[in-house]
Amino acid sequence: MVPDEAAGAPQAFCTVDLDAIRENVAALRGRAGAAELMAVVKADGYGHGLVPAAGAALDGGATSLGVSVLAEAFALRAAGVTVPVFAWLAAPGADFRRAIAEHVDVAAYSVEQLAEISAAAAACGAPAAVHLKADTGMWRGGATRNDWPELVAAARRAERDGLVEVAGVWSHLACADEPGHPGTARQLAAFAEAVDVARRAGLRPRQCHIANSAATLTLPESRFDLVRPGLAIYGLDPLVPGHDVPGPRLRPAMTLAARVAQTKRAPAGVGVSYGHRYTTTRPTTLAVVPLGYADGVPRAVGEQGRVLLSGRIHPVAGRVCMDQFMVDVGDGVVARGDTVVLYGPGDRGEPTALDWAQAAGTIAYEILTRVGSRVERIYRGERSRG
Ligand SMILES: *Cc1c(COP(=O)(O)O)cnc(C)c1O
């Protein structure tokens, strides 16, 4: 999937297969049983584009959208998205009044934050839809077991005052990507207890939710009313290497590619790129690829990086620069303008984002979300939404 070679064609491009997102969401829905699916489209849809990713996920059967910060939720509303949107991370001073006005669900992590949301609701004259966050053992955001009864009681009072409507109770799993990790069972038990405490305090949350991609795929008991997959909707395996994802195959939606800017023959024994960390061992052809760490190509990849170029896999030669890197193609026949694929779905033999993640000592999430704004997104499988 590359654009036609034509004048004005981009020199580096990130192709996004929206049909893959639709099909991945449909497959995940099939695994989620009766639970609804909230598609997580934070961080510009994991680099795939916020609005196109959201549209494809809704086509695939998602019934709501999850984002991190309010600005992402407002961008969805500005694009005409009317389905429920939940934004779960806000520092003090966030624009909760606008969230209420635009029907964006928000999270309350603490009594203080709930008070801030309630004040915004009072100013708006309309209740805020709030999901109370329980910290069930990740020690990230949310109320700990000790603080939970107080948060729940405050939410019940705010509900009686007409300032909030507790739409959900939720949490997040720390170790679901390692199936069998004992921390997950502990968190699920703590979550069930938190839900119970909320109900006994008189709250009636419609949506209890804790499952990310890994839990959606591997832990039926984590699904509750709603699942919140992110990475899997973009087609990447969320489990740590060595664990196979059960069920239907997911298809990576993103392909990162560029056109070779120059090729040249080099003799044996020359040092390539900054620091001369790579030395040619034979006469060889080097290809210059116009993508660098400013575009999200991880500098840490070193020589473990691999690309597909003229039908073969070749290694990255030397350090990745800000805007470009070199590939050692040996005696391969490669011309200026040829398409070099860094990663994609893998069905033409190209590496995947997971391969790049492993080569760079990171996770596929970081590879996808770091593709820079300089790289043009090209969409396949677009449908007119109207
Ligand atoms: C990012 C995120 C998700 C999605 O996680 P994946 O591992 O990508 O499925 C779900 N919930 C919360 C709170 C998140 O921050």
PDBQT file of the ligand as one rigid body, heavy atoms in Angstrom, charges set to zero:
ROOT
HETATM    1  C1  LIG A 401      -4.500   3.749  26.905  1.00  0.00    +0.000 C 
HETATM    2  C2  LIG A 401      -5.580   3.254  27.769  1.00  0.00    +0.000 A 
HETATM    3  C3  LIG A 401      -6.388   2.185  27.378  1.00  0.00    +0.000 A 
HETATM    4  C4  LIG A 401      -6.097   1.326  26.171  1.00  0.00    +0.000 C 
HETATM    5  O1  LIG A 401      -4.997   0.514  26.450  1.00  0.00    +0.000 OA
HETATM    6  P1  LIG A 401      -4.481  -0.581  25.395  1.00  0.00    +0.000 P 
HETATM    7  O2  LIG A 401      -3.454  -1.329  26.115  1.00  0.00    +0.000 OA
HETATM    8  O3  LIG A 401      -3.941   0.209  24.244  1.00  0.00    +0.000 OA
HETATM    9  O4  LIG A 401      -5.654  -1.380  25.008  1.00  0.00    +0.000 OA
HETATM   10  C5  LIG A 401      -7.486   1.869  28.155  1.00  0.00    +0.000 A 
HETATM   11  N1  LIG A 401      -7.740   2.571  29.279  1.00  0.00    +0.000 NA
HETATM   12  C6  LIG A 401      -6.954   3.571  29.712  1.00  0.00    +0.000 A 
HETATM   13  C7  LIG A 401      -7.284   4.284  30.961  1.00  0.00    +0.000 C 
HETATM   14  C8  LIG A 401      -5.836   3.939  28.979  1.00  0.00    +0.000 A 
HETATM   15  O5  LIG A 401      -5.047   4.924  29.423  1.00  0.00    +0.000 OA
ENDROOT
TORSDOF 0
